[in-house]
Amino acid sequence: MLAKIHVTLKDGVLDTQGKAVHHALNDLGYEEVQGVNLGKYVEVQLDGLSQAEAEDRVREMCQKLLANPVIESYRFTLDSQE
Amino acid sequence: MKCGIVVFPGSNCDRDSFHILKEILGLETEWIWHKENSLKKFDLIVLPGGFSYGDYLRPGAIAKFSPIMKSIMEYAENGGKLLGICNGFQILLECGLLPGVLMRNISHAFICDTVPVRLENDQTPFTSNSSKGSVLKLPIAHADGRYFADENTLKELEDNDQVVLRYCDSSGMVASENNPNGSLTNIAGIVNKSKTICGMMPHPERQADPAWPNVDGQVIFRSLIQSS
């Protein structure tokens, strides 16, 4: 099973990297760009867990290590692999 | 007074701290390897600056789970004095021993400079050897030093006098122009509620050897000696 995890800054936390990329895209002529949020993408390979167990375990991994709950939120999907 | 300096893979100010505590101030000082599981008796533990675990994921995030950190958390919860400098400050925040977080500098640049900071509270074991309002010139060297906390946390810090250092100009004026990294209210260093744990971005250990005329950093270590 493969957990695909996105970690992003919470609303209201200044995303300076996103802002810099936003400006760069505008400078390149992409004037339609209204906002950019930068985050992290993490893939975690899991073995021997049911879907429900994997959900619990991955949530725990996010809370303990992968995201900093003070400024970041997370979401993930679980893909079963061949 | 017995001091311990924790060495993580990637620590790089551990030797500077050791040099100041042992050679300059003559204190009994020992290394603490990150893989150790138990802690001897110490009066001060320093989490030094550097890039523990390469700053992977977030600065301090992996160091939090080093084997030694369990004993250090216990030590801190029992009132042991703990000083986190730069990356050490980041680790203290990741561990939840201090509130808030340090984010990427607002300029996105790594800042290496010597800046004035104003001492905001002289009633802590880390600052008692100076007086409130005095200005220290201390080096900073970081990419992730922008202090951030939610409104309630910030209010709590202010209400409990937990801010110990703020970036300022050479006369001690705190304003946004003197804020090198975009920290909320120019915060450069804080303590916990019981004032036994201190984290700061400036490096007092790099400004404490009399081989160099400025020894402002000694204030922090002399305060700790005074209060031991």
Interface residues (C-beta under 8 A of the other chain):
Chain A: V13 L14 T16 Q17 A20 K40 L65 L66 N68 V70 I71
Chain B: L57 R58 A61 I62 F65 L93 E94 G100 V101 M103 R104 I106 H108 F148 A149 D150 G182
